[in-house]
Amino acid sequence: GGGGGGGGGGGDELLQRRVAAVNKILSNARVKRRRDDVPPSIICKLSGRIMVDPVLAPGGQSYERREIEKKLEENGGHDPFKADVRYTSDALEGNLCLKRFIDDYLAEHPWAYGA
């Protein structure tokens, strides 16, 4: 009788290790899936991160303010993706609609802060 209980304990331990391994794999898969679920419209093309202070450039693209200001300085005022378009940081306008969308998205999907 007692030997059977000990054998069951070893089996339980093996099962627990297997379950833990599967849970880790699933957890990693969920994180990957979640990163892929972030809407591309809220990710800055320059930084690859979710925008905090999105601005609309004259070319029609939204960027993170710090990132586009840095690029304009580096590129002599040329848009990073449309070389024929030139402007200064004064031409950037806060994209309030996108900012609200991002704030709402992050409130509903707090895991996205780490995405």
Secondary structure, DSSP 8 states (H G I E B T S, - for coil): -HHHHHHHHHHHHHHHHHHHHHHHHHHHHHHHHHHHHS-GGGB-TTTSSB-SSEEE-TTS-EEEHHHHHHHHHHTTTB-SS-TT-B--GGG-EE-HHHHHHHHHHHHH-GGGGG-
